[in-house]
């Protein structure tokens, strides 16, 4: 854990693999997780509509097991968001959301 799901518009000005790597490493840098357990993936959107003047978007979902404090979740959210701000200018709509996975209903093999 966690699962990082990085959604972005098709027009990234940087290599999508570089974005994936930087966010994956940022999550590891928080020391909240065993780095070998972090799973990251990108989803690119060809069609999208933004209700503002931004040229594109990146939204990061971090799905983590319940039990972390609000402060730990804020630390993860802030760390991921700061990495987005390093990679992209303010012309981009950037967002991060942390989701709790409930152990009683989460399944994996």
BELZINOR-V831906 format. One record per helix or strand of 2 or more residues. SS is the DSSP state (A for helix, B for strand). FROM is the first residue (numbers start at 0). LEN is the number of residues. If there is no record, write none. Layout:
BEGIN
{{SS	FROM	LEN} {SS	FROM	LEN}}
END
This chain:
BEGIN
{{B	2	7} {A	15	14} {A	34	3} {B	38	7} {B	55	10} {A	69	18} {B	91	10}}
END
